[in-house]
Amino acid sequence: MKTFNINASCNPDIHYMADITPGLEIIKSMVDKGQYFTINHARQYGKTTTLHLLETFLEKDYFVLNLDW
């Protein structure tokens, strides 16, 4: 059973969340072209969740290095 998460990064398998696949595809096309991008917004808008999902999304085609210590 899925739950709402307000404390940390969301996991689509266990938390209710919007499908951000279209946004991930846009970011991947930018990465493919060698372009830069930023992810910025106010708190609790899914920035960390987006980065975690982007890591999984890109690792099929790229070596992804996570520098979060």
Distance bins in CASP14 RR format, pairs under 12 A and 6 or more apart:
PFRMAT RR
TARGET T0000
AUTHOR 0000-0000-0000
RMODE 2
METHOD distances of the structure
MODEL  1
1 13 0 0 0 0 0 1 0 0 0 0 0
1 14 0 0 0 0 1 0 0 0 0 0 0
1 15 0 0 0 0 0 1 0 0 0 0 0
1 16 0 0 0 0 0 1 0 0 0 0 0
2 10 0 0 0 0 0 1 0 0 0 0 0
2 11 0 0 0 0 1 0 0 0 0 0 0
2 12 0 0 0 0 1 0 0 0 0 0 0
2 13 0 0 0 0 1 0 0 0 0 0 0
2 14 1 0 0 1 0 0 0 0 0 0 0
2 15 1 0 0 1 0 0 0 0 0 0 0
2 16 1 0 1 0 0 0 0 0 0 0 0
2 17 0 0 0 0 1 0 0 0 0 0 0
3 10 0 0 0 0 0 1 0 0 0 0 0
3 11 0 0 0 0 0 1 0 0 0 0 0
3 13 0 0 0 0 0 1 0 0 0 0 0
3 14 1 0 0 1 0 0 0 0 0 0 0
3 15 1 0 0 1 0 0 0 0 0 0 0
3 16 1 0 0 1 0 0 0 0 0 0 0
3 17 0 0 0 0 0 1 0 0 0 0 0
4 10 0 0 0 0 1 0 0 0 0 0 0
4 14 0 0 0 0 0 1 0 0 0 0 0
4 15 1 0 0 1 0 0 0 0 0 0 0
4 16 1 0 1 0 0 0 0 0 0 0 0
4 17 0 0 0 0 1 0 0 0 0 0 0
4 44 0 0 0 0 0 1 0 0 0 0 0
5 11 1 0 0 1 0 0 0 0 0 0 0
5 12 0 0 0 0 0 1 0 0 0 0 0
5 13 0 0 0 0 0 1 0 0 0 0 0
5 14 1 0 0 1 0 0 0 0 0 0 0
5 15 1 0 1 0 0 0 0 0 0 0 0
5 16 1 0 0 1 0 0 0 0 0 0 0
5 17 1 0 0 1 0 0 0 0 0 0 0
5 44 0 0 0 0 0 1 0 0 0 0 0
5 46 0 0 0 0 0 1 0 0 0 0 0
5 48 0 0 0 0 0 1 0 0 0 0 0
5 49 0 0 0 0 1 0 0 0 0 0 0
6 15 0 0 0 0 1 0 0 0 0 0 0
6 16 0 0 0 0 0 1 0 0 0 0 0
6 17 0 0 0 0 0 1 0 0 0 0 0
6 43 0 0 0 0 0 1 0 0 0 0 0
6 44 1 0 0 1 0 0 0 0 0 0 0
6 46 0 0 0 0 0 1 0 0 0 0 0
6 49 0 0 0 0 0 1 0 0 0 0 0
7 15 0 0 0 0 0 1 0 0 0 0 0
7 44 0 0 0 0 1 0 0 0 0 0 0
7 48 0 0 0 0 0 1 0 0 0 0 0
7 49 0 0 0 0 0 1 0 0 0 0 0
8 14 0 0 0 0 0 1 0 0 0 0 0
8 15 0 0 0 0 1 0 0 0 0 0 0
8 44 0 0 0 0 0 1 0 0 0 0 0
8 46 0 0 0 0 0 1 0 0 0 0 0
8 48 1 0 0 1 0 0 0 0 0 0 0
8 49 0 0 0 0 1 0 0 0 0 0 0
8 52 0 0 0 0 1 0 0 0 0 0 0
9 15 0 0 0 0 1 0 0 0 0 0 0
9 17 0 0 0 0 0 1 0 0 0 0 0
9 44 0 0 0 0 0 1 0 0 0 0 0
9 46 1 0 0 1 0 0 0 0 0 0 0
9 47 0 0 0 0 1 0 0 0 0 0 0
9 48 1 0 1 0 0 0 0 0 0 0 0
9 49 1 0 1 0 0 0 0 0 0 0 0
9 50 0 0 0 0 1 0 0 0 0 0 0
9 51 0 0 0 0 1 0 0 0 0 0 0
9 52 1 0 1 0 0 0 0 0 0 0 0
9 53 0 0 0 0 1 0 0 0 0 0 0
9 54 0 0 0 0 0 1 0 0 0 0 0
9 55 0 0 0 0 0 1 0 0 0 0 0
9 56 0 0 0 0 0 1 0 0 0 0 0
9 68 0 0 0 0 0 1 0 0 0 0 0
10 16 0 0 0 0 1 0 0 0 0 0 0
10 17 1 0 1 0 0 0 0 0 0 0 0
10 18 0 0 0 0 1 0 0 0 0 0 0
10 19 0 0 0 0 0 1 0 0 0 0 0
10 20 0 0 0 0 1 0 0 0 0 0 0
10 44 0 0 0 0 0 1 0 0 0 0 0
10 45 0 0 0 0 0 1 0 0 0 0 0
10 46 1 0 0 1 0 0 0 0 0 0 0
10 47 0 0 0 0 0 1 0 0 0 0 0
10 48 0 0 0 0 1 0 0 0 0 0 0
10 49 1 0 1 0 0 0 0 0 0 0 0
10 50 0 0 0 0 1 0 0 0 0 0 0
10 51 0 0 0 0 0 1 0 0 0 0 0
10 52 0 0 0 0 1 0 0 0 0 0 0
10 53 0 0 0 0 1 0 0 0 0 0 0
11 17 0 0 0 0 1 0 0 0 0 0 0
11 48 0 0 0 0 0 1 0 0 0 0 0
11 49 0 0 0 0 1 0 0 0 0 0 0
11 52 0 0 0 0 1 0 0 0 0 0 0
11 53 0 0 0 0 1 0 0 0 0 0 0
11 56 0 0 0 0 0 1 0 0 0 0 0
12 18 0 0 0 0 1 0 0 0 0 0 0
12 19 0 0 0 0 1 0 0 0 0 0 0
12 20 0 0 0 0 1 0 0 0 0 0 0
12 21 0 0 0 0 1 0 0 0 0 0 0
12 24 0 0 0 0 0 1 0 0 0 0 0
12 49 0 0 0 0 1 0 0 0 0 0 0
12 50 0 0 0 0 0 1 0 0 0 0 0
12 52 0 0 0 0 0 1 0 0 0 0 0
12 53 1 0 0 1 0 0 0 0 0 0 0
12 56 0 0 0 0 0 1 0 0 0 0 0
12 57 0 0 0 0 0 1 0 0 0 0 0
13 53 0 0 0 0 0 1 0 0 0 0 0
13 56 0 0 0 0 0 1 0 0 0 0 0
15 46 0 0 0 0 0 1 0 0 0 0 0
15 49 0 0 0 0 1 0 0 0 0 0 0
15 52 0 0 0 0 0 1 0 0 0 0 0
15 53 0 0 0 0 0 1 0 0 0 0 0
17 45 0 0 0 0 0 1 0 0 0 0 0
17 46 0 0 0 0 1 0 0 0 0 0 0
17 49 1 0 0 1 0 0 0 0 0 0 0
17 50 0 0 0 0 0 1 0 0 0 0 0
17 52 0 0 0 0 0 1 0 0 0 0 0
17 53 0 0 0 0 1 0 0 0 0 0 0
18 24 0 0 0 0 0 1 0 0 0 0 0
18 45 0 0 0 0 0 1 0 0 0 0 0
18 46 0 0 0 0 1 0 0 0 0 0 0
18 49 0 0 0 0 0 1 0 0 0 0 0
18 50 0 0 0 0 0 1 0 0 0 0 0
18 53 0 0 0 0 0 1 0 0 0 0 0
19 25 0 0 0 0 0 1 0 0 0 0 0
19 53 0 0 0 0 0 1 0 0 0 0 0
20 26 0 0 0 0 1 0 0 0 0 0 0
20 27 0 0 0 0 1 0 0 0 0 0 0
20 39 0 0 0 0 0 1 0 0 0 0 0
20 45 0 0 0 0 0 1 0 0 0 0 0
20 46 0 0 0 0 1 0 0 0 0 0 0
20 47 0 0 0 0 0 1 0 0 0 0 0
20 49 1 0 0 1 0 0 0 0 0 0 0
20 50 1 0 0 1 0 0 0 0 0 0 0
20 51 0 0 0 0 0 1 0 0 0 0 0
20 52 0 0 0 0 0 1 0 0 0 0 0
20 53 1 0 0 1 0 0 0 0 0 0 0
20 54 0 0 0 0 1 0 0 0 0 0 0
20 56 0 0 0 0 0 1 0 0 0 0 0
20 57 0 0 0 0 1 0 0 0 0 0 0
21 27 0 0 0 0 0 1 0 0 0 0 0
21 28 0 0 0 0 0 1 0 0 0 0 0
21 50 0 0 0 0 0 1 0 0 0 0 0
21 53 0 0 0 0 1 0 0 0 0 0 0
21 54 0 0 0 0 0 1 0 0 0 0 0
21 56 0 0 0 0 0 1 0 0 0 0 0
21 57 0 0 0 0 1 0 0 0 0 0 0
22 28 0 0 0 0 0 1 0 0 0 0 0
22 29 0 0 0 0 0 1 0 0 0 0 0
22 57 0 0 0 0 0 1 0 0 0 0 0
23 29 0 0 0 0 1 0 0 0 0 0 0
23 30 0 0 0 0 0 1 0 0 0 0 0
23 37 0 0 0 0 0 1 0 0 0 0 0
23 39 0 0 0 0 0 1 0 0 0 0 0
23 50 0 0 0 0 1 0 0 0 0 0 0
23 53 0 0 0 0 1 0 0 0 0 0 0
23 54 0 0 0 0 1 0 0 0 0 0 0
23 57 0 0 0 0 1 0 0 0 0 0 0
24 30 0 0 0 0 0 1 0 0 0 0 0
24 31 0 0 0 0 0 1 0 0 0 0 0
24 37 0 0 0 0 0 1 0 0 0 0 0
24 39 0 0 0 0 0 1 0 0 0 0 0
24 49 0 0 0 0 0 1 0 0 0 0 0
24 50 1 0 0 1 0 0 0 0 0 0 0
24 51 0 0 0 0 0 1 0 0 0 0 0
24 52 0 0 0 0 0 1 0 0 0 0 0
24 53 1 0 0 1 0 0 0 0 0 0 0
24 54 1 0 1 0 0 0 0 0 0 0 0
24 55 0 0 0 0 0 1 0 0 0 0 0
24 56 0 0 0 0 1 0 0 0 0 0 0
24 57 1 0 1 0 0 0 0 0 0 0 0
24 58 0 0 0 0 1 0 0 0 0 0 0
24 60 0 0 0 0 0 1 0 0 0 0 0
25 31 0 0 0 0 0 1 0 0 0 0 0
25 32 0 0 0 0 0 1 0 0 0 0 0
25 53 0 0 0 0 0 1 0 0 0 0 0
25 54 0 0 0 0 0 1 0 0 0 0 0
25 57 0 0 0 0 1 0 0 0 0 0 0
25 58 0 0 0 0 0 1 0 0 0 0 0
26 32 0 0 0 0 0 1 0 0 0 0 0
26 33 0 0 0 0 0 1 0 0 0 0 0
26 35 0 0 0 0 0 1 0 0 0 0 0
26 37 0 0 0 0 1 0 0 0 0 0 0
26 39 0 0 0 0 0 1 0 0 0 0 0
26 50 0 0 0 0 0 1 0 0 0 0 0
26 54 0 0 0 0 0 1 0 0 0 0 0
26 57 0 0 0 0 0 1 0 0 0 0 0
27 33 0 0 0 0 0 1 0 0 0 0 0
27 34 0 0 0 0 0 1 0 0 0 0 0
27 35 0 0 0 0 1 0 0 0 0 0 0
27 36 0 0 0 0 0 1 0 0 0 0 0
27 37 1 0 1 0 0 0 0 0 0 0 0
27 38 0 0 0 0 0 1 0 0 0 0 0
27 39 0 0 0 0 1 0 0 0 0 0 0
27 50 0 0 0 0 1 0 0 0 0 0 0
27 51 0 0 0 0 1 0 0 0 0 0 0
27 53 0 0 0 0 1 0 0 0 0 0 0
27 54 1 0 0 1 0 0 0 0 0 0 0
27 55 0 0 0 0 0 1 0 0 0 0 0
27 57 0 0 0 0 1 0 0 0 0 0 0
27 58 0 0 0 0 1 0 0 0 0 0 0
27 62 0 0 0 0 0 1 0 0 0 0 0
28 34 0 0 0 0 0 1 0 0 0 0 0
28 35 0 0 0 0 0 1 0 0 0 0 0
28 37 0 0 0 0 0 1 0 0 0 0 0
28 53 0 0 0 0 0 1 0 0 0 0 0
28 54 0 0 0 0 1 0 0 0 0 0 0
28 55 0 0 0 0 0 1 0 0 0 0 0
28 56 0 0 0 0 0 1 0 0 0 0 0
28 57 1 0 0 1 0 0 0 0 0 0 0
28 58 1 0 0 1 0 0 0 0 0 0 0
28 59 0 0 0 0 0 1 0 0 0 0 0
28 60 0 0 0 0 1 0 0 0 0 0 0
28 61 1 0 0 1 0 0 0 0 0 0 0
28 62 0 0 0 0 1 0 0 0 0 0 0
28 64 0 0 0 0 0 1 0 0 0 0 0
29 35 0 0 0 0 1 0 0 0 0 0 0
29 37 0 0 0 0 0 1 0 0 0 0 0
29 57 0 0 0 0 0 1 0 0 0 0 0
29 58 0 0 0 0 0 1 0 0 0 0 0
29 61 0 0 0 0 0 1 0 0 0 0 0
30 36 1 0 0 1 0 0 0 0 0 0 0
30 37 1 0 1 0 0 0 0 0 0 0 0
30 38 0 0 0 0 0 1 0 0 0 0 0
30 39 0 0 0 0 0 1 0 0 0 0 0
30 54 0 0 0 0 0 1 0 0 0 0 0
30 58 0 0 0 0 0 1 0 0 0 0 0
31 37 1 0 0 1 0 0 0 0 0 0 0
31 54 0 0 0 0 1 0 0 0 0 0 0
31 55 0 0 0 0 0 1 0 0 0 0 0
31 57 0 0 0 0 1 0 0 0 0 0 0
31 58 1 0 0 1 0 0 0 0 0 0 0
31 59 0 0 0 0 0 1 0 0 0 0 0
31 61 0 0 0 0 1 0 0 0 0 0 0
31 62 1 0 0 1 0 0 0 0 0 0 0
31 64 0 0 0 0 0 1 0 0 0 0 0
32 58 0 0 0 0 1 0 0 0 0 0 0
32 61 0 0 0 0 1 0 0 0 0 0 0
32 62 0 0 0 0 1 0 0 0 0 0 0
34 62 0 0 0 0 0 1 0 0 0 0 0
37 50 0 0 0 0 0 1 0 0 0 0 0
37 51 0 0 0 0 0 1 0 0 0 0 0
37 54 0 0 0 0 1 0 0 0 0 0 0
38 47 0 0 0 0 1 0 0 0 0 0 0
38 50 0 0 0 0 0 1 0 0 0 0 0
38 51 0 0 0 0 0 1 0 0 0 0 0
39 45 0 0 0 0 1 0 0 0 0 0 0
39 46 0 0 0 0 1 0 0 0 0 0 0
39 47 1 0 1 0 0 0 0 0 0 0 0
39 48 0 0 0 0 1 0 0 0 0 0 0
39 49 0 0 0 0 0 1 0 0 0 0 0
39 50 1 0 1 0 0 0 0 0 0 0 0
39 51 1 0 0 1 0 0 0 0 0 0 0
39 52 0 0 0 0 0 1 0 0 0 0 0
39 53 0 0 0 0 0 1 0 0 0 0 0
39 54 0 0 0 0 1 0 0 0 0 0 0
40 46 0 0 0 0 0 1 0 0 0 0 0
40 47 1 0 0 1 0 0 0 0 0 0 0
40 50 0 0 0 0 0 1 0 0 0 0 0
40 51 0 0 0 0 0 1 0 0 0 0 0
41 47 1 0 0 1 0 0 0 0 0 0 0
41 48 0 0 0 0 0 1 0 0 0 0 0
41 49 0 0 0 0 0 1 0 0 0 0 0
41 50 0 0 0 0 1 0 0 0 0 0 0
46 52 0 0 0 0 1 0 0 0 0 0 0
46 53 0 0 0 0 1 0 0 0 0 0 0
46 54 0 0 0 0 0 1 0 0 0 0 0
47 53 0 0 0 0 0 1 0 0 0 0 0
47 54 0 0 0 0 0 1 0 0 0 0 0
48 54 0 0 0 0 0 1 0 0 0 0 0
48 55 0 0 0 0 0 1 0 0 0 0 0
48 66 0 0 0 0 0 1 0 0 0 0 0
48 68 0 0 0 0 1 0 0 0 0 0 0
49 55 0 0 0 0 0 1 0 0 0 0 0
49 56 0 0 0 0 0 1 0 0 0 0 0
50 56 0 0 0 0 0 1 0 0 0 0 0
50 57 0 0 0 0 1 0 0 0 0 0 0
50 58 0 0 0 0 0 1 0 0 0 0 0
51 57 0 0 0 0 0 1 0 0 0 0 0
51 58 0 0 0 0 0 1 0 0 0 0 0
51 64 0 0 0 0 0 1 0 0 0 0 0
51 66 0 0 0 0 1 0 0 0 0 0 0
51 67 0 0 0 0 0 1 0 0 0 0 0
51 68 0 0 0 0 1 0 0 0 0 0 0
52 58 0 0 0 0 0 1 0 0 0 0 0
52 59 0 0 0 0 0 1 0 0 0 0 0
52 64 0 0 0 0 0 1 0 0 0 0 0
52 66 0 0 0 0 1 0 0 0 0 0 0
52 68 0 0 0 0 1 0 0 0 0 0 0
53 59 0 0 0 0 0 1 0 0 0 0 0
53 64 0 0 0 0 0 1 0 0 0 0 0
54 60 0 0 0 0 0 1 0 0 0 0 0
54 62 0 0 0 0 0 1 0 0 0 0 0
54 64 0 0 0 0 1 0 0 0 0 0 0
54 66 0 0 0 0 0 1 0 0 0 0 0
55 62 0 0 0 0 1 0 0 0 0 0 0
55 63 0 0 0 0 0 1 0 0 0 0 0
55 64 1 0 1 0 0 0 0 0 0 0 0
55 65 0 0 0 0 1 0 0 0 0 0 0
55 66 1 0 0 1 0 0 0 0 0 0 0
55 67 0 0 0 0 0 1 0 0 0 0 0
55 68 0 0 0 0 1 0 0 0 0 0 0
56 62 0 0 0 0 0 1 0 0 0 0 0
56 64 0 0 0 0 1 0 0 0 0 0 0
56 66 0 0 0 0 0 1 0 0 0 0 0
57 64 0 0 0 0 1 0 0 0 0 0 0
58 64 1 0 1 0 0 0 0 0 0 0 0
58 65 0 0 0 0 0 1 0 0 0 0 0
58 66 0 0 0 0 0 1 0 0 0 0 0
59 65 0 0 0 0 0 1 0 0 0 0 0
59 66 0 0 0 0 0 1 0 0 0 0 0
END
